[in-house]
């Protein structure tokens, strides 16, 4: 079955600095990959998805992610972090039956 | 115009009780899901239904019983609640090979 590893439990960055959140997946076929964000007390909001095609995908709120098959990775990036980006970020992988598995999440703290 | 709505948002009850959480989606999706998020934020799939048919049933105690009266609803009934059931439960829906849309969650606290 598919699985996801997010190596970083907690990351702290300064406001205005760049951000990269790591995600590695395990799946035998071409994966469907997602990044979701969860603010405290809220549900999950989709940031972006990769299904096929261009390996660099753009999402909402200025986020992007790059699919690298050779590294089984789908890292999330943002060039300049805003204080409102502080949240929990989840990477997820789904098979072609939409059975989606989440990573353990990375908590982002933004310093002023 | 909430896409995936769950009720109640908060549920506080005593050990041993039976409770239900309701979920409705107005997106026309064929598949609905229930996830459990524990205190460490780990999200785990519990069930999924496609057109009222059970598709995924992870290792979940049989005290948990999903019910799908139609493809727009997937309710979760829990019998004999235990302390370990305290968590946030999320409902989601999707079409095939499309991202899942999540509700805002139901925070269940067992006293």
Interface residues (C-beta under 8 A of the other chain):
Chain A: X32 X34 X36 X38 X42 X43 X44 X45 X46 X49 X51 X88 X90 X96 X97 X98 X99 X100 X101 X102 X104 X105 X107
Chain B: X4 X31 X33 X40 X41 X42 X43 X44 X45 X48 X55 X56 X90 X92 X94 X96 X97 X98 X99 X100 X101 X102 X103 X104 X105
